[in-house]
Amino acid sequence: MPFAIESGRMKSLNSYFSPDYFIARTRFRESAANRGARLQALPMTAKGPNGEELTIDIAWFGSESPRQVLLHSSGLHGIEGFAGSAIQLQLLDKLPPLPADAALVVVHILNPYGMSWLRRVNENNVDLNRNFPSTGSYAGAPPTYASLDPFLNPRSRPAYDFFFSKAACYVFRYGLTPVKQAVAGGQYEFPDGLFFGGKQLEEGPRKYDAFLNERLALSQKAIVIDVHTGLGEFAEDSLLVESHDYGRLRDIFGKRVTALDPDQGSAYRIDGGLQSMIFRVFSKTRPTFVGQEFGTYSNIKVLHALREENRWHHYGNGDLDHSTKHTLKETFCPEDESWREAVLKRGQDVVERALEEL
């Protein structure tokens, strides 16, 4: 069979969508350095699949002591970082001018372990977007999650087990919205299970928190964009915001703005999300926090991909060359060209609108 010739369109997409974490990090560092960024790397204790060093890489442009800042982050959910990294690489290629008193801070892959190992969670199976509980308490789980635990987290290697039929039965029994909220909202009692928020602040979040407190806490205006994938309609993005910011942010970003309300669309309320930490850090102002979420496949397909990869990690050998890993990557970063083009276009649009507000 002859080799297909890569189209110019796909070639361009591939220059932003990297095949793995290490290539993405190299591209980010080189592009940021070429554009005069001040670079900082936060080293992680965890290692990559072949013992490689892992880092959270930060590129800083503009004022050293900014009155206003645009903070753009990716990869809090490791495997979702492929899309966020692509948006950031494009941003570095098309670096916008900044006001004299402003800074653009680009944070590349907040969960490098997850991206390098093709996992959504970190080395301790912690969902880092559940790792900042507002009460400071790392305890508790929804009663419905506890009931669903044997279904969500089978203690066995990946295998066909009537997942979709069972899921339909649970939705019929409890209702779609309660199941969605109970499963994905976060839990602190099942450490090998899905959506586990941890028992303490994890290393990556702790170092990121310290960095923000040291460098940006005194800023008087802050817009924070954190990129995710896997929730919503295919190739469309939702901008998830706090309910009390909904009206104001709709005026800025348009109809894509969605309140974090499980009764409205595909969103759900989480405890311990990154925004909890962001709101604590910026003590001089109330920051604008936007979770940019790009839809991929149905909620049930996403849940199944997470479940099977989690089984492979805990009860298989966790190797990257396994169908559950490939499926998870496709689920959170589809190969589809139209999806990738939409990510770049919509990612750039949100950054440009945010900069207009500075």
Secondary structure, 3 states (H helix, E strand, C coil): CCCCCCCHHHHHHHCCCCCCHHHHHHHHHHHHHHCCCEEEEEEEEEECCCCCEEEEEEEEEECCCCCEEEEEECCCCHHHHHHHHHHHHHHHHCCCCCCCCEEEEEEECCCHHHHHCCCCCCCCCCCHHHCCCCCCCCCCCCHHHHHHHHHHCCCCCCCCCCHHHHHHHHHHHHCHHHHHHHHHCCECCCCCCCCECCCCCCHHHHHHHHHHHHHCCCCCEEEEEEEEEEEEEECCEEEEECHHHHHHHHHHHCCCEEECCCCCCCCCCCCCCHHHHHHHHCCCCCCEEEEEEEECCCHHHHHHHHHHHHHHHHHCCCCCCCHHHHHHHHHHCCCCHHHHHHHHHHHHHHHHHHHHHC
